[in-house]
């Protein structure tokens, strides 16, 4: 998974409350050394639970949308 598929953390807004860490079903996020970081970035499914749970709007999930080509659609 690339960085483009990970939740974006605004460290200016983050108060380290841990709510996003608690709701993440894949244990992607963690608080270490007084910062929010990615513990298991390859496990992120972009479920957006962390974004929805953050009371400070410090987490944002951006999706990459891909379109199937005509051959795939016609199969």
PyMOL Python script that loads the backbone (N, CA, C, O; Angstrom):
from pymol import cmd

cmd.read_pdbstr("""\
ATOM      1  N   UNK A   1       0.856  -1.178   0.000  1.00  0.00           N
ATOM      2  CA  UNK A   1       0.000   0.000   0.000  1.00  0.00           C
ATOM      3  C   UNK A   1       0.897   1.234   0.000  1.00  0.00           C
ATOM      4  O   UNK A   1       1.916   1.266   0.690  1.00  0.00           O
ATOM      5  N   UNK A   2       0.522   2.233  -0.762  1.00  0.00           N
ATOM      6  CA  UNK A   2       1.318   3.444  -0.824  1.00  0.00           C
ATOM      7  C   UNK A   2       0.816   4.464   0.170  1.00  0.00           C
ATOM      8  O   UNK A   2      -0.280   4.327   0.715  1.00  0.00           O
ATOM      9  N   UNK A   3       1.618   5.491   0.409  1.00  0.00           N
ATOM     10  CA  UNK A   3       1.217   6.552   1.326  1.00  0.00           C
ATOM     11  C   UNK A   3      -0.078   7.227   0.888  1.00  0.00           C
ATOM     12  O   UNK A   3      -0.815   7.747   1.726  1.00  0.00           O
ATOM     13  N   UNK A   4      -0.364   7.228  -0.410  1.00  0.00           N
ATOM     14  CA  UNK A   4      -1.581   7.869  -0.905  1.00  0.00           C
ATOM     15  C   UNK A   4      -2.829   7.154  -0.409  1.00  0.00           C
ATOM     16  O   UNK A   4      -3.907   7.748  -0.386  1.00  0.00           O
ATOM     17  N   UNK A   5      -2.706   5.901  -0.015  1.00  0.00           N
ATOM     18  CA  UNK A   5      -3.862   5.138   0.440  1.00  0.00           C
ATOM     19  C   UNK A   5      -4.007   5.123   1.952  1.00  0.00           C
ATOM     20  O   UNK A   5      -4.910   4.467   2.471  1.00  0.00           O
ATOM     21  N   UNK A   6      -3.153   5.820   2.663  1.00  0.00           N
ATOM     22  CA  UNK A   6      -3.220   5.849   4.118  1.00  0.00           C
ATOM     23  C   UNK A   6      -3.977   7.082   4.590  1.00  0.00           C
ATOM     24  O   UNK A   6      -3.992   8.102   3.901  1.00  0.00           O
ATOM     25  N   UNK A   7      -4.599   6.996   5.750  1.00  0.00           N
ATOM     26  CA  UNK A   7      -5.229   8.187   6.315  1.00  0.00           C
ATOM     27  C   UNK A   7      -4.169   9.280   6.504  1.00  0.00           C
ATOM     28  O   UNK A   7      -3.031   9.000   6.882  1.00  0.00           O
ATOM     29  N   UNK A   8      -4.556  10.495   6.241  1.00  0.00           N
ATOM     30  CA  UNK A   8      -3.649  11.637   6.403  1.00  0.00           C
ATOM     31  C   UNK A   8      -3.867  12.213   7.794  1.00  0.00           C
ATOM     32  O   UNK A   8      -4.992  12.532   8.176  1.00  0.00           O
ATOM     33  N   UNK A   9      -2.791  12.340   8.538  1.00  0.00           N
ATOM     34  CA  UNK A   9      -2.858  12.829   9.913  1.00  0.00           C
ATOM     35  C   UNK A   9      -2.382  14.271   9.965  1.00  0.00           C
ATOM     36  O   UNK A   9      -1.254  14.570   9.575  1.00  0.00           O
ATOM     37  N   UNK A  10      -3.233  15.159  10.442  1.00  0.00           N
ATOM     38  CA  UNK A  10      -2.854  16.558  10.645  1.00  0.00           C
ATOM     39  C   UNK A  10      -2.339  16.680  12.072  1.00  0.00           C
ATOM     40  O   UNK A  10      -3.118  16.783  13.019  1.00  0.00           O
ATOM     41  N   UNK A  11      -1.034  16.667  12.212  1.00  0.00           N
ATOM     42  CA  UNK A  11      -0.421  16.663  13.546  1.00  0.00           C
ATOM     43  C   UNK A  11      -0.636  17.971  14.291  1.00  0.00           C
ATOM     44  O   UNK A  11      -0.472  18.021  15.510  1.00  0.00           O
ATOM     45  N   UNK A  12      -0.997  19.019  13.584  1.00  0.00           N
ATOM     46  CA  UNK A  12      -1.320  20.292  14.227  1.00  0.00           C
ATOM     47  C   UNK A  12      -2.654  20.203  14.981  1.00  0.00           C
ATOM     48  O   UNK A  12      -2.820  20.804  16.042  1.00  0.00           O
ATOM     49  N   UNK A  13      -3.590  19.451  14.421  1.00  0.00           N
ATOM     50  CA  UNK A  13      -4.921  19.309  15.027  1.00  0.00           C
ATOM     51  C   UNK A  13      -4.996  18.162  16.031  1.00  0.00           C
ATOM     52  O   UNK A  13      -5.816  18.195  16.949  1.00  0.00           O
ATOM     53  N   UNK A  14      -4.151  17.153  15.863  1.00  0.00           N
ATOM     54  CA  UNK A  14      -4.230  15.945  16.684  1.00  0.00           C
ATOM     55  C   UNK A  14      -3.877  16.244  18.141  1.00  0.00           C
ATOM     56  O   UNK A  14      -2.841  16.842  18.431  1.00  0.00           O
ATOM     57  N   UNK A  15      -4.756  15.818  19.053  1.00  0.00           N
ATOM     58  CA  UNK A  15      -4.524  16.011  20.482  1.00  0.00           C
ATOM     59  C   UNK A  15      -4.087  14.715  21.164  1.00  0.00           C
ATOM     60  O   UNK A  15      -3.969  14.668  22.389  1.00  0.00           O
ATOM     61  N   UNK A  16      -3.847  13.666  20.377  1.00  0.00           N
ATOM     62  CA  UNK A  16      -3.421  12.357  20.878  1.00  0.00           C
ATOM     63  C   UNK A  16      -4.440  11.731  21.824  1.00  0.00           C
ATOM     64  O   UNK A  16      -4.071  11.059  22.787  1.00  0.00           O
ATOM     65  N   UNK A  17      -5.726  11.952  21.546  1.00  0.00           N
ATOM     66  CA  UNK A  17      -6.771  11.381  22.402  1.00  0.00           C
ATOM     67  C   UNK A  17      -6.864   9.870  22.258  1.00  0.00           C
ATOM     68  O   UNK A  17      -7.315   9.189  23.179  1.00  0.00           O
ATOM     69  N   UNK A  18      -6.443   9.337  21.116  1.00  0.00           N
ATOM     70  CA  UNK A  18      -6.432   7.897  20.903  1.00  0.00           C
ATOM     71  C   UNK A  18      -7.721   7.311  20.372  1.00  0.00           C
ATOM     72  O   UNK A  18      -7.812   6.096  20.197  1.00  0.00           O
ATOM     73  N   UNK A  19      -8.717   8.135  20.112  1.00  0.00           N
ATOM     74  CA  UNK A  19      -9.996   7.628  19.624  1.00  0.00           C
ATOM     75  C   UNK A  19      -9.832   6.898  18.296  1.00  0.00           C
ATOM     76  O   UNK A  19     -10.432   5.841  18.100  1.00  0.00           O
ATOM     77  N   UNK A  20      -9.047   7.432  17.399  1.00  0.00           N
ATOM     78  CA  UNK A  20      -8.837   6.796  16.094  1.00  0.00           C
ATOM     79  C   UNK A  20      -8.148   5.440  16.247  1.00  0.00           C
ATOM     80  O   UNK A  20      -8.461   4.491  15.528  1.00  0.00           O
ATOM     81  N   UNK A  21      -7.222   5.359  17.178  1.00  0.00           N
ATOM     82  CA  UNK A  21      -6.511   4.110  17.439  1.00  0.00           C
ATOM     83  C   UNK A  21      -7.488   3.061  17.961  1.00  0.00           C
ATOM     84  O   UNK A  21      -7.426   1.901  17.554  1.00  0.00           O
ATOM     85  N   UNK A  22      -8.373   3.453  18.843  1.00  0.00           N
ATOM     86  CA  UNK A  22      -9.340   2.534  19.443  1.00  0.00           C
ATOM     87  C   UNK A  22     -10.322   1.966  18.428  1.00  0.00           C
ATOM     88  O   UNK A  22     -10.688   0.794  18.522  1.00  0.00           O
ATOM     89  N   UNK A  23     -10.756   2.766  17.462  1.00  0.00           N
ATOM     90  CA  UNK A  23     -11.784   2.307  16.524  1.00  0.00           C
ATOM     91  C   UNK A  23     -11.230   1.587  15.302  1.00  0.00           C
ATOM     92  O   UNK A  23     -11.988   0.942  14.577  1.00  0.00           O
ATOM     93  N   UNK A  24      -9.944   1.681  15.059  1.00  0.00           N
ATOM     94  CA  UNK A  24      -9.363   1.060  13.861  1.00  0.00           C
ATOM     95  C   UNK A  24      -9.425  -0.462  13.970  1.00  0.00           C
ATOM     96  O   UNK A  24      -8.791  -1.044  14.851  1.00  0.00           O
ATOM     97  N   UNK A  25     -10.182  -1.115  13.083  1.00  0.00           N
ATOM     98  CA  UNK A  25     -10.320  -2.566  13.163  1.00  0.00           C
ATOM     99  C   UNK A  25      -9.065  -3.332  12.754  1.00  0.00           C
ATOM    100  O   UNK A  25      -8.942  -4.523  13.043  1.00  0.00           O
ATOM    101  N   UNK A  26      -8.141  -2.661  12.089  1.00  0.00           N
ATOM    102  CA  UNK A  26      -6.932  -3.326  11.598  1.00  0.00           C
ATOM    103  C   UNK A  26      -5.671  -2.931  12.370  1.00  0.00           C
ATOM    104  O   UNK A  26      -4.568  -3.321  11.986  1.00  0.00           O
ATOM    105  N   UNK A  27      -5.818  -2.173  13.441  1.00  0.00           N
ATOM    106  CA  UNK A  27      -4.668  -1.720  14.241  1.00  0.00           C
ATOM    107  C   UNK A  27      -3.609  -1.012  13.396  1.00  0.00           C
ATOM    108  O   UNK A  27      -2.410  -1.246  13.549  1.00  0.00           O
ATOM    109  N   UNK A  28      -4.074  -0.150  12.511  1.00  0.00           N
ATOM    110  CA  UNK A  28      -3.164   0.581  11.625  1.00  0.00           C
ATOM    111  C   UNK A  28      -2.480   1.728  12.361  1.00  0.00           C
ATOM    112  O   UNK A  28      -1.295   1.983  12.149  1.00  0.00           O
ATOM    113  N   UNK A  29      -3.216   2.416  13.219  1.00  0.00           N
ATOM    114  CA  UNK A  29      -2.690   3.592  13.900  1.00  0.00           C
ATOM    115  C   UNK A  29      -2.222   3.268  15.316  1.00  0.00           C
ATOM    116  O   UNK A  29      -2.715   2.342  15.960  1.00  0.00           O
ATOM    117  N   UNK A  30      -1.258   4.057  15.778  1.00  0.00           N
ATOM    118  CA  UNK A  30      -0.749   3.892  17.144  1.00  0.00           C
ATOM    119  C   UNK A  30      -0.203   5.224  17.635  1.00  0.00           C
ATOM    120  O   UNK A  30       0.208   6.075  16.846  1.00  0.00           O
ATOM    121  N   UNK A  31      -0.206   5.385  18.950  1.00  0.00           N
ATOM    122  CA  UNK A  31       0.414   6.558  19.558  1.00  0.00           C
ATOM    123  C   UNK A  31       1.727   6.102  20.168  1.00  0.00           C
ATOM    124  O   UNK A  31       1.754   5.263  21.068  1.00  0.00           O
ATOM    125  N   UNK A  32       2.825   6.673  19.661  1.00  0.00           N
ATOM    126  CA  UNK A  32       4.152   6.337  20.167  1.00  0.00           C
ATOM    127  C   UNK A  32       4.958   7.618  20.333  1.00  0.00           C
ATOM    128  O   UNK A  32       4.879   8.516  19.495  1.00  0.00           O
ATOM    129  N   UNK A  33       5.712   7.703  21.381  1.00  0.00           N
ATOM    130  CA  UNK A  33       6.585   8.851  21.633  1.00  0.00           C
ATOM    131  C   UNK A  33       5.876  10.187  21.401  1.00  0.00           C
ATOM    132  O   UNK A  33       6.413  11.095  20.767  1.00  0.00           O
ATOM    133  N   UNK A  34       4.656  10.280  21.934  1.00  0.00           N
ATOM    134  CA  UNK A  34       3.879  11.524  21.863  1.00  0.00           C
ATOM    135  C   UNK A  34       3.508  11.947  20.445  1.00  0.00           C
ATOM    136  O   UNK A  34       3.424  13.141  20.158  1.00  0.00           O
ATOM    137  N   UNK A  35       3.283  10.974  19.554  1.00  0.00           N
ATOM    138  CA  UNK A  35       2.822  11.282  18.211  1.00  0.00           C
ATOM    139  C   UNK A  35       1.925  10.160  17.701  1.00  0.00           C
ATOM    140  O   UNK A  35       2.065   9.008  18.113  1.00  0.00           O
ATOM    141  N   UNK A  36       1.015  10.497  16.812  1.00  0.00           N
ATOM    142  CA  UNK A  36       0.183   9.504  16.155  1.00  0.00           C
ATOM    143  C   UNK A  36       0.934   9.026  14.926  1.00  0.00           C
ATOM    144  O   UNK A  36       1.416   9.840  14.138  1.00  0.00           O
ATOM    145  N   UNK A  37       1.038   7.729  14.756  1.00  0.00           N
ATOM    146  CA  UNK A  37       1.812   7.172  13.655  1.00  0.00           C
ATOM    147  C   UNK A  37       1.124   5.930  13.096  1.00  0.00           C
ATOM    148  O   UNK A  37       0.076   5.517  13.592  1.00  0.00           O
ATOM    149  N   UNK A  38       1.709   5.347  12.074  1.00  0.00           N
ATOM    150  CA  UNK A  38       1.187   4.130  11.461  1.00  0.00           C
ATOM    151  C   UNK A  38       1.912   2.924  12.041  1.00  0.00           C
ATOM    152  O   UNK A  38       3.123   2.787  11.872  1.00  0.00           O
ATOM    153  N   UNK A  39       1.186   2.057  12.717  1.00  0.00           N
ATOM    154  CA  UNK A  39       1.780   0.850  13.289  1.00  0.00           C
ATOM    155  C   UNK A  39       1.807  -0.281  12.262  1.00  0.00           C
ATOM    156  O   UNK A  39       2.792  -1.012  12.160  1.00  0.00           O
ATOM    157  N   UNK A  40       0.728  -0.417  11.510  1.00  0.00           N
ATOM    158  CA  UNK A  40       0.601  -1.476  10.504  1.00  0.00           C
ATOM    159  C   UNK A  40       0.003  -0.897   9.219  1.00  0.00           C
ATOM    160  O   UNK A  40      -1.139  -1.208   8.879  1.00  0.00           O
ATOM    161  N   UNK A  41       0.748  -0.072   8.511  1.00  0.00           N
ATOM    162  CA  UNK A  41       0.178   0.626   7.346  1.00  0.00           C
ATOM    163  C   UNK A  41      -0.331  -0.303   6.244  1.00  0.00           C
ATOM    164  O   UNK A  41      -1.285   0.035   5.543  1.00  0.00           O
ATOM    165  N   UNK A  42       0.293  -1.462   6.088  1.00  0.00           N
ATOM    166  CA  UNK A  42      -0.146  -2.386   5.038  1.00  0.00           C
ATOM    167  C   UNK A  42      -1.500  -3.008   5.322  1.00  0.00           C
ATOM    168  O   UNK A  42      -2.091  -3.629   4.438  1.00  0.00           O
ATOM    169  N   UNK A  43      -2.001  -2.853   6.533  1.00  0.00           N
ATOM    170  CA  UNK A  43      -3.276  -3.444   6.903  1.00  0.00           C
ATOM    171  C   UNK A  43      -4.463  -2.507   6.666  1.00  0.00           C
ATOM    172  O   UNK A  43      -5.613  -2.917   6.823  1.00  0.00           O
ATOM    173  N   UNK A  44      -4.198  -1.269   6.295  1.00  0.00           N
ATOM    174  CA  UNK A  44      -5.269  -0.281   6.137  1.00  0.00           C
ATOM    175  C   UNK A  44      -6.214  -0.674   4.997  1.00  0.00           C
ATOM    176  O   UNK A  44      -5.781  -0.931   3.874  1.00  0.00           O
ATOM    177  N   UNK A  45      -7.504  -0.713   5.308  1.00  0.00           N
ATOM    178  CA  UNK A  45      -8.521  -1.036   4.313  1.00  0.00           C
ATOM    179  C   UNK A  45      -9.318   0.201   3.894  1.00  0.00           C
ATOM    180  O   UNK A  45     -10.278   0.093   3.131  1.00  0.00           O
ATOM    181  N   UNK A  46      -8.922   1.366   4.390  1.00  0.00           N
ATOM    182  CA  UNK A  46      -9.612   2.626   4.103  1.00  0.00           C
ATOM    183  C   UNK A  46     -11.085   2.560   4.495  1.00  0.00           C
ATOM    184  O   UNK A  46     -11.957   3.020   3.757  1.00  0.00           O
ATOM    185  N   UNK A  47     -11.349   1.987   5.657  1.00  0.00           N
ATOM    186  CA  UNK A  47     -12.727   1.877   6.151  1.00  0.00           C
ATOM    187  C   UNK A  47     -13.263   3.223   6.623  1.00  0.00           C
ATOM    188  O   UNK A  47     -14.477   3.379   6.755  1.00  0.00           O
ATOM    189  N   UNK A  48     -12.413   4.179   6.876  1.00  0.00           N
ATOM    190  CA  UNK A  48     -12.711   5.550   7.310  1.00  0.00           C
ATOM    191  C   UNK A  48     -13.213   5.645   8.751  1.00  0.00           C
ATOM    192  O   UNK A  48     -13.683   6.706   9.160  1.00  0.00           O
ATOM    193  N   UNK A  49     -13.126   4.575   9.521  1.00  0.00           N
ATOM    194  CA  UNK A  49     -13.546   4.619  10.926  1.00  0.00           C
ATOM    195  C   UNK A  49     -12.738   5.653  11.701  1.00  0.00           C
ATOM    196  O   UNK A  49     -13.289   6.374  12.533  1.00  0.00           O
ATOM    197  N   UNK A  50     -11.440   5.731  11.435  1.00  0.00           N
ATOM    198  CA  UNK A  50     -10.583   6.686  12.146  1.00  0.00           C
ATOM    199  C   UNK A  50     -10.994   8.124  11.843  1.00  0.00           C
ATOM    200  O   UNK A  50     -11.039   8.970  12.736  1.00  0.00           O
ATOM    201  N   UNK A  51     -11.287   8.383  10.593  1.00  0.00           N
ATOM    202  CA  UNK A  51     -11.710   9.731  10.189  1.00  0.00           C
ATOM    203  C   UNK A  51     -13.020  10.115  10.876  1.00  0.00           C
ATOM    204  O   UNK A  51     -13.156  11.223  11.395  1.00  0.00           O
ATOM    205  N   UNK A  52     -13.974   9.197  10.876  1.00  0.00           N
ATOM    206  CA  UNK A  52     -15.283   9.470  11.472  1.00  0.00           C
ATOM    207  C   UNK A  52     -15.195   9.662  12.986  1.00  0.00           C
ATOM    208  O   UNK A  52     -15.954  10.444  13.558  1.00  0.00           O
ATOM    209  N   UNK A  53     -14.279   8.956  13.631  1.00  0.00           N
ATOM    210  CA  UNK A  53     -14.186   8.991  15.087  1.00  0.00           C
ATOM    211  C   UNK A  53     -13.406  10.185  15.628  1.00  0.00           C
ATOM    212  O   UNK A  53     -13.587  10.553  16.789  1.00  0.00           O
ATOM    213  N   UNK A  54     -12.552  10.791  14.829  1.00  0.00           N
ATOM    214  CA  UNK A  54     -11.679  11.853  15.332  1.00  0.00           C
ATOM    215  C   UNK A  54     -12.470  13.108  15.705  1.00  0.00           C
ATOM    216  O   UNK A  54     -13.091  13.728  14.841  1.00  0.00           O
ATOM    217  N   UNK A  55     -12.451  13.483  16.986  1.00  0.00           N
ATOM    218  CA  UNK A  55     -13.212  14.661  17.423  1.00  0.00           C
ATOM    219  C   UNK A  55     -12.586  15.980  16.971  1.00  0.00           C
ATOM    220  O   UNK A  55     -13.239  17.023  17.019  1.00  0.00           O
ATOM    221  N   UNK A  56     -11.343  15.943  16.540  1.00  0.00           N
ATOM    222  CA  UNK A  56     -10.641  17.161  16.118  1.00  0.00           C
ATOM    223  C   UNK A  56     -10.529  17.293  14.605  1.00  0.00           C
ATOM    224  O   UNK A  56      -9.928  18.248  14.112  1.00  0.00           O
ATOM    225  N   UNK A  57     -11.100  16.346  13.861  1.00  0.00           N
ATOM    226  CA  UNK A  57     -10.969  16.331  12.399  1.00  0.00           C
ATOM    227  C   UNK A  57      -9.510  16.343  11.975  1.00  0.00           C
ATOM    228  O   UNK A  57      -9.136  17.014  11.013  1.00  0.00           O
ATOM    229  N   UNK A  58      -8.693  15.594  12.702  1.00  0.00           N
ATOM    230  CA  UNK A  58      -7.257  15.545  12.414  1.00  0.00           C
ATOM    231  C   UNK A  58      -6.885  14.386  11.496  1.00  0.00           C
ATOM    232  O   UNK A  58      -5.728  14.261  11.093  1.00  0.00           O
ATOM    233  N   UNK A  59      -7.853  13.542  11.165  1.00  0.00           N
ATOM    234  CA  UNK A  59      -7.593  12.398  10.294  1.00  0.00           C
ATOM    235  C   UNK A  59      -8.489  12.507   9.077  1.00  0.00           C
ATOM    236  O   UNK A  59      -9.696  12.716   9.199  1.00  0.00           O
ATOM    237  N   UNK A  60      -7.891  12.363   7.895  1.00  0.00           N
ATOM    238  CA  UNK A  60      -8.656  12.429   6.655  1.00  0.00           C
ATOM    239  C   UNK A  60      -8.291  11.244   5.771  1.00  0.00           C
ATOM    240  O   UNK A  60      -7.118  10.897   5.630  1.00  0.00           O
ATOM    241  N   UNK A  61      -9.295  10.637   5.189  1.00  0.00           N
ATOM    242  CA  UNK A  61      -9.082   9.513   4.285  1.00  0.00           C
ATOM    243  C   UNK A  61      -9.429   9.961   2.872  1.00  0.00           C
ATOM    244  O   UNK A  61     -10.527  10.449   2.608  1.00  0.00           O
ATOM    245  N   UNK A  62      -8.470   9.786   1.977  1.00  0.00           N
ATOM    246  CA  UNK A  62      -8.668  10.140   0.574  1.00  0.00           C
ATOM    247  C   UNK A  62      -8.610   8.862  -0.244  1.00  0.00           C
ATOM    248  O   UNK A  62      -7.658   8.089  -0.138  1.00  0.00           O
ATOM    249  N   UNK A  63      -9.607   8.649  -1.041  1.00  0.00           N
ATOM    250  CA  UNK A  63      -9.681   7.439  -1.852  1.00  0.00           C
ATOM    251  C   UNK A  63      -9.064   7.666  -3.217  1.00  0.00           C
ATOM    252  O   UNK A  63      -9.104   8.769  -3.762  1.00  0.00           O
ATOM    253  N   UNK A  64      -8.490   6.598  -3.758  1.00  0.00           N
ATOM    254  CA  UNK A  64      -8.072   6.591  -5.146  1.00  0.00           C
ATOM    255  C   UNK A  64      -9.116   5.778  -5.897  1.00  0.00           C
ATOM    256  O   UNK A  64      -9.338   4.606  -5.591  1.00  0.00           O
ATOM    257  N   UNK A  65      -9.745   6.393  -6.867  1.00  0.00           N
ATOM    258  CA  UNK A  65     -10.783   5.701  -7.618  1.00  0.00           C
ATOM    259  C   UNK A  65     -10.195   5.253  -8.940  1.00  0.00           C
ATOM    260  O   UNK A  65      -9.611   6.050  -9.674  1.00  0.00           O
ATOM    261  N   UNK A  66     -10.350   3.985  -9.236  1.00  0.00           N
ATOM    262  CA  UNK A  66      -9.875   3.446 -10.509  1.00  0.00           C
ATOM    263  C   UNK A  66     -11.059   2.974 -11.332  1.00  0.00           C
ATOM    264  O   UNK A  66     -12.035   2.449 -10.797  1.00  0.00           O
ATOM    265  N   UNK A  67     -10.962   3.163 -12.611  1.00  0.00           N
ATOM    266  CA  UNK A  67     -12.030   2.741 -13.503  1.00  0.00           C
ATOM    267  C   UNK A  67     -11.552   1.539 -14.298  1.00  0.00           C
ATOM    268  O   UNK A  67     -10.424   1.514 -14.789  1.00  0.00           O
ATOM    269  N   UNK A  68     -12.418   0.546 -14.420  1.00  0.00           N
ATOM    270  CA  UNK A  68     -12.094  -0.624 -15.221  1.00  0.00           C
ATOM    271  C   UNK A  68     -12.139  -0.231 -16.691  1.00  0.00           C
ATOM    272  O   UNK A  68     -12.950   0.603 -17.093  1.00  0.00           O
ATOM    273  N   UNK A  69     -11.263  -0.836 -17.491  1.00  0.00           N
ATOM    274  CA  UNK A  69     -11.319  -0.540 -18.920  1.00  0.00           C
ATOM    275  C   UNK A  69     -12.473  -1.316 -19.555  1.00  0.00           C
ATOM    276  O   UNK A  69     -13.086  -2.160 -18.902  1.00  0.00           O
ATOM    277  N   UNK A  70     -12.763  -1.039 -20.804  1.00  0.00           N
ATOM    278  CA  UNK A  70     -13.934  -1.636 -21.473  1.00  0.00           C
ATOM    279  C   UNK A  70     -13.847  -3.157 -21.526  1.00  0.00           C
ATOM    280  O   UNK A  70     -14.875  -3.825 -21.414  1.00  0.00           O
ATOM    281  N   UNK A  71     -12.646  -3.730 -21.694  1.00  0.00           N
ATOM    282  CA  UNK A  71     -12.518  -5.185 -21.763  1.00  0.00           C
ATOM    283  C   UNK A  71     -12.984  -5.844 -20.481  1.00  0.00           C
ATOM    284  O   UNK A  71     -13.676  -6.862 -20.524  1.00  0.00           O
ATOM    285  N   UNK A  72     -12.620  -5.285 -19.352  1.00  0.00           N
ATOM    286  CA  UNK A  72     -13.006  -5.864 -18.077  1.00  0.00           C
ATOM    287  C   UNK A  72     -14.513  -5.758 -17.882  1.00  0.00           C
ATOM    288  O   UNK A  72     -15.129  -6.689 -17.364  1.00  0.00           O
ATOM    289  N   UNK A  73     -15.122  -4.641 -18.287  1.00  0.00           N
ATOM    290  CA  UNK A  73     -16.553  -4.445 -18.119  1.00  0.00           C
ATOM    291  C   UNK A  73     -17.364  -5.431 -18.965  1.00  0.00           C
ATOM    292  O   UNK A  73     -18.458  -5.839 -18.575  1.00  0.00           O
ATOM    293  N   UNK A  74     -16.821  -5.807 -20.119  1.00  0.00           N
ATOM    294  CA  UNK A  74     -17.560  -6.663 -21.038  1.00  0.00           C
ATOM    295  C   UNK A  74     -17.401  -8.140 -20.738  1.00  0.00           C
ATOM    296  O   UNK A  74     -18.042  -8.958 -21.398  1.00  0.00           O
ATOM    297  N   UNK A  75     -16.596  -8.510 -19.797  1.00  0.00           N
ATOM    298  CA  UNK A  75     -16.397  -9.944 -19.508  1.00  0.00           C
ATOM    299  C   UNK A  75     -17.528 -10.534 -18.738  1.00  0.00           C
ATOM    300  O   UNK A  75     -17.506 -11.723 -18.421  1.00  0.00           O
TER     301      UNK A  75
END
""", "prot")
cmd.dss("prot")
cmd.show_as("cartoon", "prot")
cmd.util.cbc("prot")
cmd.orient("prot")
